[in-house]
Amino acid sequence: MWSALLKTLARGGPEEVPVVLAQAVVDQPGVDAVTLLRASPPEWEVLAAVGKTAPIELAAEALDAGRPCVQGEWSAAPLAGGVEVLLVRPAIEAGDLANLADLVGSCLAAGARLKSLQGKAERSATLLDLSRQWRLSDDLGQLLQSMADAACRLFDSDRASIFLWDSKSATLVGRPAIGIESGELRVPDSAGVVGEVLATGEPRRVSPGNDAHTIDHSIDAKTGYRTESLLAVPLQTASGEKLGVFELINKQSAPGFSLADQEGLLEFAEHASAVLAATQEFESLLERQELYVQEQASAIQLVGECPAIQALRSTVQRVADTDLSVLILGENGCGKEVVARLLHYNSKRRSAPFVAVNCAAIAETLLESELFGHEQGAFTDARETRAGKFELADGGALLLDEIGDMSLGGQAKLLRALEERKVVRVGGSVEIPVNVRVLAATNQDLAKLVREKRFREDLYFRLNVVTLELPPLRQRGDDLMLLADNFLRQFCRAAGRKKPVWTAEAKKLMAAHRWPGNVRELRNMMERLAYLSTGDKIESDDLAFIAAPNSGGDSLLDLGLPLGQATEEFQRRYIAQAIDQTRGNISQAAKLLGVFRTNLYRKMGSLGMEGHDAQE
């Protein structure tokens, strides 16, 4: 009798269960008609019917009585649950009818459970698919709109909003918010139904006539929309951290949302919460990264007001936001990397990495591995796969410092990578696309190296799209003291002391020094001054005591000498340096030293410098 029913359940067709049941009853000996009805006041829903039409009034009588009833040729019995009624013709014994009704009711319940399980399975599959789509979104606004649209489709809701909790301002921010000019609705986190759900962590359903007074209609007044029913569930992470509230408004196919809707939205919110938490963390990470980039950009300054630096600063501003290759020229210590970082952090690539590599410090045998990476086992020490500098700088900028010291073989491999915008790791065969802005720096005359066949001409033109040249510190005039004060102020702040002032003699000594190490040498000297000098003024003796090595490589002061001899030695070297700087012109040297020419000759004599080559 029930084989067809079992087959129906096995193939997953719960909608067909009432029809199969009716047919199975009719197939019983002596039965020629059967009807299954469900009460749906004020009407009756016919679930299945075989044979003659059954008397509806008999179904109502049996349901009201709660027991089998007979009317003429028909008998009727209510099924478990008190909603469905089985009617059979011809009438059968009350006991047999009750047993049959129990069996039919059990089968209907099994079909309903199967239908519910199928619905949940389909919903779970849909939610998993939606979750995959949501995770591809990197825009919170679009993500919230997508979630709201999906919820409206799945739960037959007219509108949906996701309220995210801003704990700092004690506010719930709802998006999307149709009818609100800003596109988002801000309410106190204790307001209305959403505030209650946030506080309790429990779902809440409001139907017409059922606590409808709890709906805040002041929002409807702003939007011109009428809220009749709503369903709100909490949004929270797996660890219980509150994220906000998911709200559905106005069920379209029924007066209000059902318990099944509530269970479904809770599952929906679980998936949404996982994606929202990850998205919020990602956005927070982006905000922190942007803050870091801004801090880096503000910390990088091209200090100076001399004409060469002003022109350089102007050029940097013009080319920074392009992808043009830039060649930065200048002596060691002039600040070539500072200019490179300034270009990067003022470009559209500023959120991506800035990677610097010193080409002079890498052996030719390791250059390819350093720039392009290597696979595990590519050579003896390649114990693991490692990305090269090009890969690490992908999306950002790569500074090739001391490019003039790169071997010709390395230059050829670099040129190929620049032209193809692809790299292949050592020991690998896969071409890896790279999107890198290349900046190069050198203290050498690359054009001269090209003429001498020590630098590839094609690579030179590839790198030399824009040239920026940094002047040496000795040619920057008043920038010297401007930079010195800037560095000294920074280091004194770090040392927790007030910045000392410069004496005139100390300034003269600073101006007289050739600064072979340029800005790097100046920075190091100011750091030592900040930590080692003790007075509120910087005297010439302070500079003599801690001065860096001069261009000849000898110390300005030998600490092994007695003070008198050391002072004389310093004066001899200082005067000799002034004379060298003026190319042997004693008159100009005296002017530079701030003394009369005759006094300078007298001083030179007392220091045993009579034989010094000089000219008037």
C-alpha positions in Angstrom: 0.0 0.0 0.0 2.7 2.5 1.0 5.4 1.5 -1.5 4.6 4.5 -3.8 4.7 6.8 -0.7 8.1 5.5 0.4 9.4 5.9 -3.2 8.1 9.5 -3.2 9.8 10.3 0.1 13.0 8.6 -1.1 13.3 10.7 -4.3 12.7 13.9 -2.2 9.2 15.0 -3.4 7.4 16.1 -0.2 4.9 18.2 -2.2 3.6 15.0 -3.8 3.0 13.2 -0.4 -0.7 14.2 0.0 -1.6 13.0 -3.5 0.2 9.7 -3.1 -1.5 9.2 0.3 -4.9 9.8 -1.1 -4.3 7.4 -3.9 -3.0 4.8 -1.4 -6.2 5.0 0.6 -8.4 4.7 -2.4 -6.5 1.6 -3.4 -7.7 -0.1 -0.2 -10.6 -2.6 -0.8 -14.0 -1.1 -0.6 -12.8 2.6 -0.7 -13.8 4.6 -3.8 -13.2 8.3 -2.8 -10.9 10.2 -0.4 -10.2 13.8 0.3 -7.5 15.5 2.4 -8.3 19.0 3.7 -6.4 21.6 5.7 -8.2 24.3 7.6 -7.1 27.8 6.5 -9.9 30.0 8.0 -12.1 31.2 6.6 -11.4 28.7 3.7 -10.4 25.1 3.3 -7.3 24.1 1.4 -7.7 20.8 -0.6 -4.4 18.9 -0.2 -5.5 16.0 -2.4 -8.8 14.5 -3.7 -9.7 11.2 -5.5 -13.2 10.3 -6.6 -16.4 12.2 -5.6 -16.4 15.5 -3.9 -16.5 15.3 -0.1 -18.9 17.3 2.1 -16.9 20.2 3.6 -19.3 20.6 6.5 -18.4 17.0 7.7 -14.8 18.0 7.8 -15.6 21.0 10.0 -17.8 18.9 12.3 -14.9 16.3 12.8 -12.4 19.0 13.4 -14.6 20.8 16.0 -15.4 17.5 17.7 -11.9 16.2 17.7 -13.0 12.7 16.8 -14.3 10.6 13.8 -17.8 11.6 12.4 -20.1 10.1 9.8 -22.5 11.8 7.4 -24.3 9.5 4.9 -21.8 7.6 2.8 -18.8 9.7 4.1 -16.8 9.4 7.3 -14.2 12.0 8.5 -11.4 12.0 11.1 -9.1 14.8 12.3 -5.4 14.2 11.9 -2.8 14.9 14.6 -2.2 18.6 14.9 -5.8 19.6 14.6 -5.5 21.2 11.2 -5.9 18.5 8.5 -8.9 16.2 8.1 -9.2 12.9 6.3 -12.6 12.1 4.6 -13.3 8.6 3.2 -16.2 7.1 1.2 -17.9 4.8 2.0 -18.0 5.3 5.7 -15.8 2.9 7.7 -15.6 1.8 11.3 -14.6 4.5 13.7 -11.7 2.4 15.0 -10.4 1.6 11.6 -10.8 5.2 10.5 -8.9 6.5 13.6 -6.0 4.1 12.8 -6.0 5.1 9.2 -6.0 8.8 10.2 -3.0 8.3 12.5 -1.0 6.6 9.7 -1.9 9.3 7.2 -1.1 12.0 9.7 2.3 10.5 10.4 3.1 10.4 6.7 2.0 14.0 6.2 4.2 15.0 9.1 7.2 13.1 7.7 6.6 14.9 4.4 6.5 18.3 6.1 9.7 17.5 8.0 11.4 16.5 4.8 10.2 19.6 3.1 11.6 21.7 6.0 14.9 19.9 5.8 15.1 20.4 2.1 14.3 24.1 2.6 17.1 24.4 5.2 19.5 22.6 2.9 18.7 24.8 0.0 19.0 27.9 2.2 22.3 26.7 3.5 23.6 26.1 0.0 22.4 29.5 -1.0 24.1 31.1 2.0 27.4 29.4 1.3 27.3 30.6 -2.3 26.4 34.1 -1.1 29.2 34.0 1.4 31.7 33.2 -1.3 30.4 36.2 -3.4 30.5 38.5 -0.4 34.1 37.6 0.4 35.1 38.9 -3.0 33.9 42.4 -2.2 36.3 45.0 -0.8 33.7 47.8 -0.6 31.7 47.8 2.6 28.8 49.8 1.1 28.4 47.5 -1.8 28.6 44.5 0.6 25.8 45.8 2.8 23.6 46.4 -0.2 24.3 42.9 -1.5 23.4 41.4 1.8 20.2 43.4 2.1 19.1 42.5 -1.4 19.7 38.8 -0.8 17.8 38.9 2.5 14.8 40.5 0.8 14.8 37.7 -1.8 15.2 34.8 0.6 12.6 36.0 3.2 10.2 37.8 0.9 10.8 41.0 2.8 10.1 44.5 1.4 13.2 46.1 2.9 16.3 45.2 4.8 18.9 47.1 6.7 22.2 46.2 8.4 22.9 48.2 11.5 26.6 48.2 12.4 27.5 49.2 16.0 29.8 52.1 16.6 30.6 51.5 20.3 32.7 54.7 20.6 29.8 56.9 19.7 27.1 54.5 21.1 25.4 54.6 17.7 23.9 52.1 15.4 24.5 53.0 11.7 22.0 51.4 9.3 22.7 50.8 5.7 21.1 50.7 3.1 18.6 53.3 4.3 16.1 54.1 1.5 14.6 57.6 1.7 17.5 58.9 3.9 19.5 61.5 1.9 22.9 60.4 3.3 22.1 56.7 2.6 22.6 55.7 6.2 20.4 55.8 9.3 22.0 56.7 12.6 20.2 55.9 15.8 21.3 55.6 19.5 22.3 52.1 20.3 19.6 51.9 22.9 16.8 53.0 20.6 13.8 50.8 19.6 13.8 47.2 18.6 17.3 47.2 17.1 18.6 48.7 20.4 16.8 46.0 22.3 18.3 43.2 20.1 21.8 44.7 20.4 21.5 44.8 24.2 20.0 41.3 24.7 21.5 39.4 21.9 18.1 37.8 21.3 16.0 38.0 18.1 12.8 40.0 18.0 9.7 39.7 15.8 7.0 42.4 15.6 3.8 41.8 13.7 0.7 44.0 13.1 -1.2 44.2 16.3 1.5 42.3 18.2 3.6 44.9 20.1 3.3 47.1 17.0 3.7 50.1 19.4 7.4 49.2 19.9 8.1 50.2 16.3 9.7 53.7 16.1 7.5 55.4 13.5 9.5 58.6 13.7 11.8 57.1 11.1 8.8 56.4 8.9 7.9 60.0 9.2 11.3 60.9 7.7 11.1 58.4 4.9 7.4 58.4 4.1 7.4 54.6 4.6 5.1 52.6 6.8 6.5 49.8 8.9 3.9 47.1 9.7 6.1 44.2 10.7 9.7 43.6 11.3 12.2 40.9 12.2 15.6 41.8 13.9 18.4 39.4 14.8 21.8 40.1 16.3 25.0 40.2 14.3 28.0 38.9 16.3 31.2 37.0 15.8 31.8 33.4 16.7 33.4 34.6 19.9 30.3 36.6 20.8 31.6 40.1 19.9 28.8 42.4 19.0 28.8 43.8 15.5 25.2 45.1 15.1 21.7 44.1 14.1 20.2 42.7 10.9 16.6 43.9 10.3 13.9 42.9 7.9 10.9 45.1 7.3 7.4 44.2 6.1 6.8 40.5 5.0 5.2 40.7 1.6 3.4 37.4 1.4 2.0 37.2 5.0 0.9 39.6 7.7 4.2 39.1 9.6 7.4 37.1 9.8 7.3 33.5 11.0 9.4 31.5 13.5 10.9 29.8 10.4 11.9 33.2 9.0 13.5 34.0 12.4 15.5 30.8 12.3 16.5 31.4 8.7 17.6 35.0 9.4 19.7 33.8 12.3 21.5 31.5 10.0 21.8 34.2 7.4 23.2 36.6 10.0 25.8 34.0 11.1 27.3 34.0 7.6 26.9 37.7 7.2 28.7 38.3 10.6 31.7 36.3 9.6 32.1 38.3 6.3 31.4 41.6 8.0 33.9 41.0 10.7 36.6 40.2 8.2 35.6 43.2 6.0 35.7 45.5 9.0 39.1 44.2 10.0 40.3 44.6 6.5 39.0 48.2 6.4 40.6 48.9 9.8 43.9 47.5 8.4 43.6 49.7 5.4 43.0 52.7 7.6 46.0 51.9 9.7 48.1 51.4 6.6 47.0 54.7 5.2 47.8 56.4 8.5 51.3 54.8 8.4 51.8 55.9 4.8 50.8 59.5 5.8 53.2 59.4 8.7 56.0 58.2 6.5 55.2 60.8 3.9 55.1 63.7 6.4 58.4 62.4 8.0 60.3 62.6 4.7 61.3 66.1 4.0 63.6 67.7 1.4 65.0 70.4 3.7 66.6 73.4 2.0 66.0 76.7 0.3 68.9 77.0 -2.1 67.9 77.3 -5.8 69.1 73.8 -6.7 66.9 72.2 -3.9 63.9 74.4 -4.8 64.1 73.3 -8.4 64.6 69.7 -7.3 61.5 69.9 -5.0 59.4 71.3 -7.9 60.5 68.5 -10.2 59.7 65.8 -7.6 56.2 67.2 -7.2 55.6 67.0 -11.0 56.9 63.5 -11.6 56.0 61.8 -8.3 52.5 60.7 -9.3 53.7 59.2 -12.6 55.2 55.9 -13.4 58.2 57.4 -15.1 61.6 55.8 -14.3 63.8 58.3 -12.4 67.6 58.4 -12.2 68.9 60.1 -9.1 72.5 61.4 -9.2 74.6 62.8 -6.4 77.6 62.2 -4.2 77.5 59.7 -1.3 75.4 61.0 1.6 73.5 63.6 -0.4 70.1 62.1 0.3 69.4 60.1 -2.9 67.3 57.6 -1.0 65.3 60.4 0.7 64.4 61.7 -2.8 63.4 58.2 -3.9 61.2 57.8 -0.9 59.7 61.2 -1.4 58.8 60.2 -5.0 57.2 57.0 -3.8 55.2 58.4 -0.8 53.8 61.2 -3.0 52.7 58.8 -5.7 49.5 56.7 -6.3 51.7 53.7 -5.3 52.3 55.0 -1.8 50.3 52.2 -0.1 52.4 49.5 -1.8 55.9 48.6 -0.7 59.0 50.7 -1.2 62.0 48.3 -1.5 65.6 49.5 -1.8 68.5 47.3 -2.8 72.2 48.3 -2.9 73.6 46.9 -6.1 77.2 47.5 -5.0 76.8 45.3 -1.9 75.7 42.2 -3.8 78.1 39.8 -5.4 77.4 39.2 -9.1 76.7 35.5 -8.4 73.9 36.5 -6.0 72.5 39.4 -7.9 70.0 37.4 -10.0 68.7 35.6 -6.9 68.5 38.9 -4.9 66.5 40.7 -7.6 64.4 37.9 -9.0 64.3 35.3 -6.2 65.0 31.6 -6.3 63.3 28.2 -6.0 64.2 25.7 -3.3 67.3 23.7 -4.3 68.2 26.1 -7.1 71.8 26.2 -5.7 73.6 24.9 -2.6 72.3 27.4 0.0 68.8 27.6 -1.5 67.1 25.8 1.4 63.7 27.4 0.7 61.9 29.3 -2.0 62.4 33.0 -1.7 60.8 35.9 -3.5 63.2 38.5 -5.0 63.1 42.3 -4.6 61.0 42.7 -7.8 58.3 40.5 -6.3 58.5 42.2 -2.9 58.1 45.6 -4.5 55.1 44.5 -6.7 52.7 47.4 -7.0 55.1 49.8 -5.4 58.6 51.1 -6.1 62.1 49.5 -6.3 65.2 51.6 -5.7 68.3 50.3 -7.4 71.0 52.1 -5.4 74.5 52.4 -6.7 73.3 51.1 -10.1 76.7 52.2 -11.6 78.4 49.4 -9.7 76.3 46.6 -11.3 78.2 44.2 -13.6 77.4 44.1 -17.3 75.9 40.6 -16.9 73.6 41.8 -14.1 72.7 44.8 -16.3 71.5 42.5 -19.1 69.3 40.5 -16.8 67.9 43.7 -15.2 67.1 45.2 -18.7 65.2 42.1 -19.7 63.1 42.3 -16.5 62.3 46.0 -17.1 61.3 45.4 -20.7 59.2 42.3 -20.2 57.8 43.3 -16.8 58.3 39.7 -15.8 60.8 37.8 -13.7 61.8 34.1 -13.4 63.2 32.9 -10.2 66.6 31.2 -10.3 65.9 27.5 -10.7 62.3 28.1 -11.8 60.6 28.3 -15.2 57.4 30.2 -14.4 57.3 33.8 -15.5 56.0 36.0 -12.7 54.4 39.3 -13.8 55.6 42.3 -11.8 54.2 45.9 -11.7 57.1 48.0 -10.3 58.2 51.6 -10.7 61.9 51.6 -11.0 64.0 54.3 -9.4 67.8 54.2 -9.8 70.5 56.1 -7.9 74.3 56.4 -8.4 77.2 58.6 -7.4 78.9 57.9 -10.7 78.8 59.5 -14.1 76.8 57.0 -16.0 77.2 58.7 -19.3 80.9 58.4 -18.9 80.6 54.7 -18.0 78.5 54.2 -21.2 81.3 55.8 -23.3 83.8 53.5 -21.6 81.6 50.5 -22.3 81.2 49.8 -18.6 77.5 50.5 -18.6 74.9 49.3 -21.1 73.6 52.2 -23.3 70.1 50.6 -23.7 69.8 50.2 -19.9 71.0 53.8 -19.4 68.3 55.2 -21.6 65.7 52.9 -20.0 66.5 54.3 -16.5 67.2 57.9 -17.5 63.7 59.0 -18.4 63.9 61.7 -15.7 67.1 62.8 -14.1 67.3 64.4 -10.6 70.7 65.7 -9.5 71.4 66.4 -5.8 74.1 69.1 -5.1 76.8 68.3 -2.6 76.3 69.9 0.8 79.3 72.2 0.3 77.5 73.9 -2.6 74.2 74.5 -0.8 75.2 77.7 1.1 72.8 78.6 3.9 71.1 75.2 3.7 74.0 73.9 5.8 72.9 75.6 9.0 69.2 75.0 8.1 69.8 71.3 7.9 72.1 71.3 11.0 69.4 73.0 13.1 66.7 70.6 11.8 68.8 67.6 12.7 69.9 69.0 16.0 66.4 69.9 17.0 65.2 66.3 16.3 68.1 64.7 18.2 67.8 67.1 21.2 64.1 66.3 21.4 65.0 62.5 21.5 67.7 63.2 24.1 65.3 65.2 26.3 67.3 68.4 26.2 66.9 71.9 25.0 68.5 72.7 21.7 71.8 74.6 22.2 72.5 77.7 20.1 75.4 78.2 17.8 78.3 80.6 18.5 79.7 82.6 15.6 83.0 80.7 15.8 81.1 77.3 15.6 79.2 78.5 12.5 82.4 79.5 10.8 83.9 76.1 11.5 80.9 74.5 10.1 81.1 76.6 6.9 84.8 75.9 6.5 84.4 72.1 6.6 84.2 70.4 3.2 81.6 67.8 4.3 82.9 64.9 2.2 80.1 62.8 3.7 77.5 65.4 2.8 74.1 65.3 4.6 74.8 61.9 6.1 78.0 63.2 7.8 76.1 66.3 9.0 73.3 64.2 10.4 75.7 62.0 12.3 77.6 65.0 13.7 74.4 66.6 14.9 73.4 63.4 16.6 76.7 63.2 18.5 76.4 66.9 19.4 72.9 66.3 20.9 74.1 63.5 23.1 77.7 64.5 23.9 77.8 68.3 24.2 76.8 69.7 27.6 76.5 73.4 27.4 73.6 75.6 26.1 75.9 76.9 23.4 77.9 75.0 20.7 81.4 76.3 20.7 84.1 75.5 18.2 85.7 73.3 20.8 82.6 71.1 20.7 83.0 70.6 17.0 86.7 69.9 17.3 86.1 67.3 20.0 83.5 65.3 18.1 84.2 66.2 14.5 84.0 63.5 11.9 87.0 62.4 9.8 87.9 64.9 7.2 88.3 64.2 3.5 91.9 63.1 4.0 90.8 60.4 6.4 92.7 61.9 9.5 90.9 63.0 12.6 90.5 66.7 13.2 91.9 66.1 16.7 94.2 63.3 17.9 93.0 62.5 21.4 96.5 61.2 22.3 98.0 64.7 22.2 98.1 67.1 25.1 95.5 69.9 24.9 98.0 72.5 23.7 99.5 70.4 21.0 96.1 69.2 19.9 94.9 72.8 19.6 97.9 73.8 17.5 97.3 70.7 15.3 93.7 71.6 14.8 94.6 75.2 13.9 97.2 74.0 11.4 94.7 71.7 9.7 91.9 74.2 9.8 94.0 76.9 8.2 95.3 74.5 5.6 91.8 73.4 4.8 90.8 77.1 4.3 93.7 77.7 2.0 92.9 74.5 0.0 89.3 75.6 -0.3 90.4 78.9 -1.7 92.9 77.2 -4.0 95.9 78.8 -2.2 94.7 82.4 -2.2 95.8 83.7 1.2 93.6 86.8 1.0 90.5 84.8 0.4 91.5 82.3 3.0 91.9 85.1 5.6 88.5 86.5 4.7 87.0 83.0 5.1 88.7 82.6 8.5 87.6 86.1 9.6 91.1 87.5 10.2 93.4 90.0 8.5 95.8 88.6 5.9 98.9 89.8 7.9 97.5 88.1 11.0 97.0 84.9 9.1 100.7 85.0 7.9 101.8 85.6 11.5 99.7 82.7 12.7 101.0 80.4 10.0 104.5 81.3 11.1 103.9 80.5 14.7 102.5 77.2 13.7 105.5 76.4 11.5 103.5 76.7 8.3 105.9 79.2 6.5 106.6 76.7 3.7 102.9 76.4 2.8 102.4 77.0 -0.9 100.3 80.2 -1.2 99.5 83.0 -3.5 98.3 86.5 -3.1 
